[in-house]
Structure formats: C-alpha cells, structure tokens
Amino acid sequence: MQIKRYEVATINEAIGRIKQDLGPDAVILSARKIRSGAKQAFEVTAACDPDPKPKNPVSEGRGGNRTKEDVSESGMTSLRRELDEIRASLATIARDQSLRIELAEMKETLNHFFDVVGMRRGRTQMDDHRRLYLHLKESGFSQAAACRIIEAVNAAQSGAAGQAGDLFEAARRYIQKTLPADPTFGVHKRVQFFLGPTGVGKTTTLAKLAARYAMVEKKKVGLINTDNYRIAAAEQLGTYAKIMGLPVETATTAEAFGLALKKYDGLDVILVDTPGRANPDGASFRKLVGPLKEAGYDAHLLISAAGDADYLKRVVDQYEAFDVRRMLITKTDEAIRFGGLYDVIGRSGRPVSFVTCGQNVPQDIREATPGALSALIFGNPGGRQATRAPKEMF
C-alpha cells in the first residue's frame, strides 16, 4: 500500500493532488487542521493499493501442476465473499471520510465567518452573533439563511454598540422586511381557490374562512368542490355547508364550473376546494379560471408548517404553473420550529394571507400580519421571553 501525506490550504486542493498522484481509487485516511506559519492549513493523509499482479490460480504441489479446473468451487465462493466484504468496507470508509471532509469544510467556513464578524464588531459582539446563529439554527433556519441574516444585521449595526436583545430584535425586523410584502393585505377577491397537496388541510381551511365570512362579516358565501378524486372531501365540504347553511356545488369540469359561477352570481364570496395530487395539473387549472381573467381571483397555496422544508420547496415548485397569488400556512399547532418557512416563502415570492392554528371552525384561523408572521418564524430566543402558542401571536 502506498501512503502519502499532504499539507494544503483547502480540502479541495488535497483531493486534486491525491487524484493526480495516487489515482481515482485512492482513499483519504485522515484530515486535520494544522498551522502552517501564520496561516491555517490541512494535513491530509491518503493511500492507494497499487494494482497487484494477478496471481496464477494454478498452484504447484507435490503431485505436480494443478490446472485452473482443479480449484474447488467452495474456494472461489470464499474468495468472492471476501472481496465483497472488502468492497463494502472501502465504501463505508469512503462515505465516512466524505462526511468528515464536509464537516471540516463547514467548520472552516463558520470559523472564518465569525472571525470576520469578530474583527468588525469586537469579541463581545462576536459572542452575541454566535448566540444569534445558534438560535436561528435551532429555530429551523438553513445555514445559508442564518449567515445571510447575521451579515445583514451586522452591516446595519456597524459601529453601534448594541445589546444582544437589540441584535435579536434587529434580526426579527430583517426577517419581517425581507418576507414578500402584500400591498393589498386584508383585501381578497370574490372568488378564492385553495390549492395544495393531499392532507394539507384545504377543506377545513376553506370551512374556517367560509364561517368567518358568513358569520362574522355577514357576507353571502357559496362553496364549490372541484375534487372528483376523494369522495370524502366532497362529503366533508357538504357537511360543513349544511351546518353553516351555505350552498355548495360540485364542478369537476370547466363547463360545470362556469355554470356554478352563474348560479352564485349574486353572492359576495365564492370559495373553491381543489383536489390534492402528487403531480398537480396546471393546464386544467388555467382552463378552469379562464372565465375569471377580467374579474380576477385569489389562489392560495396551502403548505403545512409541520412539513420538511425541502418537501415544501418542492411543493412550491410543483404549483409554479398555477398562478398562485398568496401562500397560506396550515397546522402551526403541530409544528415546533418555523424557521424553515423563511426560505420556502422566499422561494415562492408570494405573501402569506392566513395562518391556521388548530382544528376548531371558525376560530383557528388568523390573518398573517407581517409582525406576527415574522415573530412566528423567528421563534422564541432561548428563555428571554415566555413562549407563546401560534394562535396567541396573531
């Protein structure tokens, strides 16, 4: 086995030199940070096993030469098993080493980031920034978002000697400022669609808003169901409509939808439930809303606060062709961290209209005011104030 040690400025430089010297099959045995003069560097040890010359499976014994055919099948089976075990061990080593390299690079990046912050702001402020970073990560923010927020706050407060509390509040204000704004906040179109994947709470959310419009705002409300995939969804919406004394129509084609709109010509608000699918059909939706181009409509994309951030980003991308106007966050009562929503909402570029925070109809829905939404996403800075339930924040 050939072993070589390298002193390099970055891990990527080491990988390039290892591949050049030892070939693509080389394995990194260790990687650690060292000091090279006044600079930081990495010491990386790698090894490779030069291709051994194939041994002749023919062995000589006292009885003379043995042919290849003389090798027993059991011996070959044993050899194959040993080779498989070696391959599995090497694969495990490679995965572990890749993770160690990734963690080392991440640590190097964060150390550099906080070193820069510390040089600009002084040691005390650097510690405050570290606490803010840890809070953001614990609240579910991505590493990129956390660093971006801290850099922005640091630039805004440059030269000012603020307290940690001021730093946290500045971060919350930055989050509020950078969330998509809604210039017509609180004003909604007559026809509103509720879009989103299966299980996100479209029918229940629609019922909450229907009750709010009918019982609190005293408006004339009509419901339309366009979901022909789930019988339970139509039955559930029909049950809500019966309890509230509201009309409900089922329209699974563009023609039937147009007729339902004509029936509701004298109503103030029309709420439309849509099917949840793994592969949503944007073309069918555009055909459905064709007659509404002049009057306009609202399309709320519902996402669950309890969902994984990567999954929610994929949902946003899947509904890109649906002309979504607003986001609507559901199930905040089932989530414990909300920072991941920051990137998801930013990716959509749409403002948030409502937030749901429980199963009660019509109580558990709130308008997403900018201040309350940013406070929900930012989270509760460890013990500095009492934690509040989402429904108490709006």
C-alpha positions as CSV (number, residue, x, y, z in Angstrom):
1,M,0.0,0.0,0.0
2,Q,1.3,3.5,-1.0
3,I,0.7,6.2,1.6
4,K,1.3,9.9,1.1
5,R,0.8,13.0,3.3
6,Y,-0.1,16.4,2.0
7,E,-0.2,19.9,3.6
8,V,-2.7,22.0,1.7
9,A,-4.6,25.2,2.1
10,T,-8.0,23.6,1.4
11,I,-9.5,20.2,1.3
12,N,-10.4,20.6,-2.4
13,E,-6.7,21.2,-3.2
14,A,-5.8,17.9,-1.4
15,I,-8.4,15.9,-3.3
16,G,-7.0,17.2,-6.6
17,R,-3.4,16.4,-5.7
18,I,-4.4,12.9,-4.3
19,K,-6.2,12.0,-7.6
20,Q,-3.2,13.2,-9.6
21,D,-0.6,11.4,-7.5
22,L,-2.4,8.2,-6.4
23,G,-5.2,7.9,-8.9
24,P,-9.0,8.0,-8.6
25,D,-9.2,4.9,-6.4
26,A,-7.1,6.4,-3.6
27,V,-8.7,6.6,-0.1
28,I,-8.3,9.5,2.4
29,L,-7.2,8.1,5.7
30,S,-7.3,11.3,7.8
31,A,-7.8,15.0,7.6
32,R,-7.0,17.6,10.3
33,K,-6.5,21.3,10.6
34,I,-2.9,22.5,11.4
35,R,-0.9,25.7,11.5
36,S,1.5,26.5,8.6
37,G,3.3,29.6,9.7
38,A,0.7,32.3,10.3
39,K,-1.9,30.6,8.2
40,Q,-4.3,27.7,8.8
41,A,-3.8,24.6,6.6
42,F,-4.9,21.0,6.5
43,E,-2.9,17.9,6.8
44,V,-4.4,15.1,4.7
45,T,-3.1,11.5,4.6
46,A,-4.2,9.3,1.7
47,A,-3.3,5.8,0.5
48,C,-3.8,3.6,-2.5
49,D,-3.2,-0.1,-3.2
50,P,-1.2,-0.5,-6.5
51,D,-2.9,-3.0,-8.7
52,P,-1.3,-6.3,-7.7
53,K,-0.2,-8.6,-10.5
54,P,-2.8,-11.3,-11.0
55,K,-1.7,-14.4,-9.3
56,N,-1.9,-17.6,-11.3
57,P,-4.7,-19.7,-9.8
58,V,-2.6,-22.7,-10.7
59,S,-0.5,-23.8,-7.7
60,E,2.2,-26.5,-7.6
61,G,2.1,-29.3,-5.2
62,R,3.9,-32.5,-4.6
63,G,1.8,-34.2,-7.2
64,G,2.7,-31.8,-9.9
65,N,0.9,-28.8,-11.5
66,R,-2.8,-28.2,-10.8
67,T,-4.9,-26.8,-13.6
68,K,-7.5,-24.0,-13.2
69,E,-10.2,-26.5,-13.3
70,D,-8.8,-28.1,-10.1
71,V,-9.7,-25.1,-8.0
72,S,-12.7,-26.0,-5.9
73,E,-16.0,-24.2,-6.2
74,S,-16.0,-23.7,-2.5
75,G,-12.7,-21.9,-2.7
76,M,-14.0,-19.5,-5.3
77,T,-17.1,-18.8,-3.3
78,S,-15.0,-18.0,-0.3
79,L,-12.9,-15.6,-2.4
80,R,-15.9,-13.8,-3.8
81,R,-17.3,-13.4,-0.3
82,E,-14.0,-11.9,1.0
83,L,-13.9,-9.5,-2.0
84,D,-17.5,-8.4,-1.3
85,E,-16.6,-7.7,2.3
86,I,-13.6,-5.6,1.3
87,R,-15.6,-3.6,-1.2
88,A,-18.3,-2.9,1.5
89,S,-15.6,-1.8,4.0
90,L,-14.0,0.5,1.4
91,A,-17.4,2.0,0.6
92,T,-18.1,2.7,4.3
93,I,-14.6,4.3,4.7
94,A,-15.2,6.5,1.7
95,R,-18.6,7.6,3.0
96,D,-17.3,8.4,6.4
97,Q,-14.3,10.2,5.0
98,S,-16.6,12.3,2.7
99,L,-18.7,13.3,5.7
100,R,-15.6,14.2,7.7
101,I,-14.3,16.4,4.9
102,E,-17.7,18.1,4.5
103,L,-17.9,18.8,8.3
104,A,-14.3,20.1,8.3
105,E,-15.1,22.5,5.4
106,M,-18.3,23.6,7.1
107,K,-16.4,24.3,10.3
108,E,-13.8,26.2,8.5
109,T,-16.4,28.3,6.8
110,L,-18.2,29.1,10.0
111,N,-15.0,29.9,11.9
112,H,-14.0,32.3,9.1
113,F,-17.4,33.9,9.1
114,F,-17.4,34.5,12.9
115,D,-13.7,35.6,12.7
116,V,-14.7,38.3,10.2
117,V,-17.7,39.3,12.4
118,G,-15.4,39.4,15.4
119,M,-12.8,41.7,13.8
120,R,-15.6,44.1,12.7
121,R,-17.5,44.1,16.0
122,G,-15.3,43.1,18.8
123,R,-15.2,40.0,21.0
124,T,-18.5,40.7,22.9
125,Q,-20.5,41.3,19.7
126,M,-19.0,38.2,18.1
127,D,-20.3,36.1,21.0
128,D,-23.7,37.7,20.5
129,H,-23.6,36.8,16.8
130,R,-22.7,33.3,17.7
131,R,-25.8,33.1,20.1
132,L,-28.0,34.5,17.3
133,Y,-26.6,32.0,14.8
134,L,-27.3,29.1,17.2
135,H,-30.8,30.4,17.9
136,L,-31.6,30.6,14.1
137,K,-30.3,27.1,13.5
138,E,-32.3,25.8,16.5
139,S,-35.4,27.5,15.1
140,G,-35.1,25.7,11.8
141,F,-33.3,28.2,9.6
142,S,-30.9,26.9,6.9
143,Q,-27.2,27.6,7.4
144,A,-27.3,29.9,4.3
145,A,-30.3,31.9,5.7
146,A,-28.8,32.2,9.2
147,C,-25.5,33.6,7.8
148,R,-27.3,35.9,5.5
149,I,-29.4,37.3,8.3
150,I,-26.4,37.8,10.6
151,E,-24.4,39.5,7.8
152,A,-27.3,41.9,7.1
153,V,-27.8,42.8,10.8
154,N,-24.0,43.2,11.3
155,A,-23.9,45.6,8.3
156,A,-26.9,47.6,9.6
157,Q,-25.5,47.9,13.1
158,S,-21.8,48.5,12.1
159,G,-20.2,50.9,14.6
160,A,-23.1,50.7,17.1
161,A,-22.6,49.1,20.4
162,G,-25.9,47.4,20.9
163,Q,-27.1,44.7,23.4
164,A,-27.8,41.1,22.4
165,G,-31.5,41.8,22.8
166,D,-31.2,44.6,20.2
167,L,-29.4,42.2,17.9
168,F,-32.2,39.6,18.1
169,E,-34.8,42.2,17.5
170,A,-32.9,43.6,14.6
171,A,-32.8,40.1,13.1
172,R,-36.6,39.7,13.6
173,R,-37.1,43.1,11.8
174,Y,-34.9,42.0,9.0
175,I,-36.9,38.8,8.6
176,Q,-40.1,40.9,8.5
177,K,-38.6,43.3,6.0
178,T,-37.4,40.5,3.6
179,L,-40.6,38.4,3.6
180,P,-42.7,39.1,0.5
181,A,-45.0,42.1,1.1
182,D,-48.7,42.2,0.3
183,P,-49.7,45.6,-1.0
184,T,-53.4,44.6,-0.7
185,F,-53.2,42.9,2.7
186,G,-56.7,42.1,4.0
187,V,-58.3,42.6,0.7
188,H,-59.4,39.5,-1.2
189,K,-61.0,38.7,-4.5
190,R,-64.6,37.5,-4.7
191,V,-63.5,34.0,-6.0
192,Q,-60.8,32.3,-4.0
193,F,-59.2,28.9,-4.8
194,F,-57.4,26.7,-2.3
195,L,-54.6,24.7,-3.7
196,G,-52.1,22.3,-2.2
197,P,-51.1,18.7,-1.7
198,T,-53.3,16.0,-0.2
199,G,-53.6,16.3,3.6
200,V,-52.5,19.9,4.0
201,G,-56.0,20.9,5.2
202,K,-57.6,22.6,2.2
203,T,-61.2,21.6,3.0
204,T,-61.0,22.5,6.7
205,T,-59.3,25.8,6.0
206,L,-62.0,26.7,3.4
207,A,-64.7,25.9,6.0
208,K,-63.0,28.2,8.6
209,L,-62.9,31.1,6.1
210,A,-66.5,30.4,5.0
211,A,-67.7,30.6,8.6
212,R,-65.7,33.8,9.1
213,Y,-67.2,35.5,6.0
214,A,-70.7,34.3,6.7
215,M,-71.0,34.5,10.5
216,V,-68.6,37.4,11.4
217,E,-68.6,39.6,8.3
218,K,-72.2,38.7,7.4
219,K,-71.4,38.1,3.7
220,K,-73.2,35.8,1.3
221,V,-71.0,32.8,0.7
222,G,-71.1,30.0,-1.8
223,L,-68.8,26.9,-1.9
224,I,-67.6,24.9,-4.9
225,N,-66.0,21.5,-4.8
226,T,-63.8,20.5,-7.8
227,D,-62.3,17.4,-6.3
228,N,-63.5,14.3,-8.0
229,Y,-60.7,12.1,-6.6
230,R,-61.7,11.9,-3.0
231,I,-65.3,11.2,-2.1
232,A,-64.6,12.1,1.5
233,A,-63.6,15.6,0.6
234,A,-67.0,16.3,-1.1
235,E,-68.8,14.8,1.8
236,Q,-66.8,16.8,4.3
237,L,-67.4,20.1,2.5
238,G,-71.1,19.2,2.2
239,T,-71.3,18.6,5.9
240,Y,-69.7,22.0,6.7
241,A,-72.1,23.7,4.2
242,K,-75.1,22.1,5.8
243,I,-74.1,23.1,9.3
244,M,-73.5,26.8,8.2
245,G,-76.5,26.9,5.9
246,L,-74.4,27.6,2.8
247,P,-74.9,26.5,-0.8
248,V,-72.4,24.0,-2.3
249,E,-71.9,22.9,-5.9
250,T,-69.7,20.1,-7.3
251,A,-68.0,21.1,-10.6
252,T,-65.3,18.7,-11.9
253,T,-65.1,20.2,-15.4
254,A,-64.6,23.7,-16.7
255,E,-68.1,23.8,-18.1
256,A,-69.7,22.7,-14.8
257,F,-67.6,25.3,-13.0
258,G,-68.8,28.0,-15.3
259,L,-72.4,27.0,-14.5
260,A,-71.7,27.0,-10.8
261,L,-70.4,30.6,-11.0
262,K,-73.6,31.7,-12.8
263,K,-75.7,30.2,-10.0
264,Y,-73.6,32.2,-7.5
265,D,-73.9,35.4,-9.4
266,G,-75.5,37.3,-6.5
267,L,-73.1,36.1,-3.8
268,D,-70.3,38.2,-2.2
269,V,-67.7,35.4,-1.8
270,I,-67.1,32.1,-3.6
271,L,-64.6,29.6,-2.1
272,V,-63.3,26.8,-4.3
273,D,-61.9,23.5,-3.0
274,T,-59.4,21.7,-5.3
275,P,-58.0,18.2,-5.5
276,G,-54.6,17.4,-4.0
277,R,-52.4,15.4,-6.3
278,A,-48.8,14.1,-6.4
279,N,-48.5,15.7,-9.9
280,P,-50.8,18.7,-10.0
281,D,-52.2,19.7,-13.4
282,G,-51.6,23.3,-14.1
283,A,-53.2,23.2,-17.6
284,S,-56.5,22.1,-16.2
285,F,-56.5,24.8,-13.6
286,R,-55.7,27.5,-16.1
287,K,-58.7,26.3,-18.2
288,L,-60.9,26.4,-15.1
289,V,-60.0,30.0,-14.2
290,G,-60.2,31.2,-17.8
291,P,-63.6,33.0,-17.4
292,L,-62.3,34.8,-14.3
293,K,-59.4,36.7,-16.0
294,E,-61.3,40.0,-16.1
295,A,-62.8,39.9,-12.6
296,G,-59.7,38.3,-11.1
297,Y,-59.4,35.7,-8.4
298,D,-57.2,34.7,-5.4
299,A,-55.3,31.4,-5.5
300,H,-53.9,30.4,-2.0
301,L,-51.2,27.7,-2.0
302,L,-51.5,25.9,1.3
303,I,-48.4,24.5,3.0
304,S,-48.1,22.7,6.3
305,A,-45.9,24.3,9.0
306,A,-45.1,20.8,10.2
307,G,-43.7,19.8,6.8
308,D,-40.0,19.3,5.9
309,A,-38.5,22.4,4.3
310,D,-37.1,20.6,1.3
311,Y,-40.5,18.9,0.7
312,L,-42.3,22.3,1.0
313,K,-39.9,23.9,-1.6
314,R,-40.8,21.0,-4.0
315,V,-44.5,21.8,-3.4
316,V,-43.9,25.4,-4.3
317,D,-42.1,24.4,-7.5
318,Q,-44.9,22.0,-8.4
319,Y,-47.5,24.7,-8.2
320,E,-45.5,27.3,-10.1
321,A,-47.7,27.0,-13.1
322,F,-50.9,27.6,-11.1
323,D,-50.7,31.4,-10.9
324,V,-50.6,31.3,-7.1
325,R,-51.2,34.7,-5.6
326,R,-50.7,34.0,-1.9
327,M,-49.4,31.4,0.5
328,L,-51.4,30.1,3.4
329,I,-49.7,28.3,6.3
330,T,-51.6,25.5,8.0
331,K,-51.0,23.3,11.1
332,T,-48.8,25.7,13.0
333,D,-50.2,23.9,16.1
334,E,-48.4,20.7,15.0
335,A,-45.0,22.3,14.5
336,I,-42.3,23.2,16.9
337,R,-39.9,25.1,14.6
338,F,-40.8,27.6,11.9
339,G,-37.5,28.9,10.6
340,G,-37.6,26.6,7.5
341,L,-40.7,28.6,6.3
342,Y,-38.4,31.6,5.7
343,D,-36.7,30.0,2.7
344,V,-39.9,28.4,1.5
345,I,-41.9,31.7,1.5
346,G,-38.9,33.5,-0.1
347,R,-38.7,30.8,-2.8
348,S,-42.4,31.3,-3.7
349,G,-42.1,35.1,-3.8
350,R,-45.7,35.3,-2.6
351,P,-47.1,37.0,0.6
352,V,-48.8,34.9,3.3
353,S,-52.5,35.6,3.6
354,F,-53.6,33.4,6.6
355,V,-52.3,31.1,9.2
356,T,-54.2,28.2,10.7
357,C,-53.5,27.1,14.3
358,G,-55.9,24.3,15.2
359,Q,-59.0,22.2,14.2
360,N,-61.7,24.5,15.5
361,V,-64.1,26.0,12.9
362,P,-64.1,29.0,12.6
363,Q,-61.8,30.1,15.4
364,D,-58.5,28.7,14.5
365,I,-57.5,30.9,11.5
366,R,-55.8,34.3,11.6
367,E,-54.7,36.9,9.1
368,A,-50.9,36.7,8.8
369,T,-49.9,40.2,9.9
370,P,-46.3,41.0,9.0
371,G,-45.2,41.5,12.6
372,A,-46.8,38.3,13.9
373,L,-45.6,36.2,11.0
374,S,-42.0,37.3,11.4
375,A,-42.2,36.6,15.2
376,L,-43.6,33.1,14.5
377,I,-40.8,32.3,12.0
378,F,-38.0,33.8,14.1
379,G,-39.1,31.9,17.2
380,N,-38.5,32.4,20.9
381,P,-34.9,33.4,21.8
382,G,-33.9,30.9,24.5
383,G,-35.7,31.9,27.6
384,R,-35.7,35.6,27.2
385,Q,-39.5,35.8,27.0
386,A,-42.3,33.4,27.5
387,T,-43.1,31.1,24.7
388,R,-46.5,31.7,23.1
389,A,-48.6,29.3,21.1
390,P,-49.0,30.3,17.4
391,K,-52.7,31.2,17.9
392,E,-51.8,33.7,20.6
393,M,-49.3,35.5,18.3
394,F,-51.8,36.7,15.7
